[in-house]
Amino acid sequence: MRTLLMALAVVGLLAGPGLADQSHSLVQQVYDDTAFRFDEKTSRLDSLALGARFLCDEALALHDAGKYTEAIAKVKEAAKLIGLTLRMK
């Protein structure tokens, strides 16, 4: 049991930096996808695009706080909102 816990701790420490790189890449994918989603009546971003960008802003704040796993979850939520399939590195 102790060996298993140690192994999980090592994997967690090694996974953190990898997730840190992912956050910005995934956020950029959402930003790129929402760049041209306009509401024709108001010539502004549609509500789903705005919601996705808001979630990405929250994800970046979580990333800056060192909460990489939570940041990735937020970006995935944003992608789901706009129907985007994220490409992981």
C-alpha positions as CSV (number, residue, x, y, z in Angstrom):
1,M,0.0,0.0,0.0
2,R,2.8,2.4,0.9
3,T,4.6,1.7,-2.4
4,L,1.4,2.4,-4.3
5,L,0.9,5.8,-2.5
6,M,4.6,6.7,-3.2
7,A,4.1,5.8,-6.9
8,L,1.0,7.9,-7.1
9,A,2.8,10.8,-5.5
10,V,5.6,10.6,-8.0
11,V,3.2,10.5,-10.9
12,G,1.3,13.5,-9.6
13,L,4.5,15.5,-9.3
14,L,5.6,14.6,-12.8
15,A,2.2,15.3,-14.3
16,G,1.9,18.8,-12.9
17,P,4.3,20.5,-15.3
18,G,2.8,18.6,-18.2
19,L,-0.6,20.0,-17.4
20,A,0.8,23.4,-17.0
21,D,1.9,23.4,-20.7
22,Q,-1.5,22.1,-21.8
23,S,-3.6,24.9,-20.3
24,H,-2.5,27.7,-22.6
25,S,-2.6,25.5,-25.6
26,L,-6.2,24.4,-24.9
27,V,-7.3,27.9,-24.1
28,Q,-5.9,29.1,-27.4
29,Q,-7.9,26.5,-29.3
30,V,-11.1,27.8,-27.7
31,Y,-10.2,31.4,-28.4
32,D,-9.4,30.5,-32.1
33,D,-12.7,28.7,-32.5
34,T,-14.8,31.5,-31.0
35,A,-13.0,34.4,-32.8
36,F,-15.5,34.5,-35.6
37,R,-18.8,33.4,-33.9
38,F,-20.8,36.6,-34.2
39,D,-24.4,37.3,-33.6
40,E,-25.6,38.8,-36.9
41,K,-28.0,41.2,-35.2
42,T,-25.6,42.8,-32.8
43,S,-22.3,42.1,-34.6
44,R,-20.9,40.9,-31.3
45,L,-19.7,37.5,-30.2
46,D,-22.7,35.2,-29.6
47,S,-23.6,34.2,-26.1
48,L,-22.0,30.7,-26.3
49,A,-18.7,32.2,-27.5
50,L,-18.8,34.7,-24.7
51,G,-19.5,32.0,-22.1
52,A,-16.7,29.8,-23.4
53,R,-14.2,32.8,-23.3
54,F,-15.4,33.6,-19.7
55,L,-14.7,30.0,-18.7
56,C,-11.3,30.2,-20.3
57,D,-10.5,33.3,-18.3
58,E,-11.4,31.4,-15.2
59,A,-9.1,28.6,-16.4
60,L,-6.2,30.9,-16.8
61,A,-6.7,32.3,-13.3
62,L,-6.7,28.7,-11.9
63,H,-3.6,28.0,-14.0
64,D,-1.9,31.1,-12.5
65,A,-2.9,29.8,-9.0
66,G,-1.1,26.5,-9.7
67,K,-4.4,24.5,-10.0
68,Y,-3.6,22.9,-13.3
69,T,-6.0,20.0,-13.2
70,E,-8.9,22.4,-12.4
71,A,-7.8,24.7,-15.2
72,I,-7.9,21.9,-17.7
73,A,-11.4,20.9,-16.5
74,K,-12.6,24.5,-17.0
75,V,-11.2,24.6,-20.5
76,K,-12.9,21.3,-21.3
77,E,-16.2,22.7,-20.0
78,A,-15.7,25.7,-22.3
79,A,-15.0,23.5,-25.3
80,K,-18.1,21.4,-24.5
81,L,-20.2,24.5,-24.4
82,I,-19.3,25.4,-28.0
83,G,-19.1,21.9,-29.3
84,L,-15.3,21.9,-29.9
85,T,-13.1,18.8,-29.7
86,L,-9.8,19.8,-28.1
87,R,-6.6,18.5,-29.5
88,M,-4.2,17.4,-26.6
89,K,-0.5,17.5,-27.2
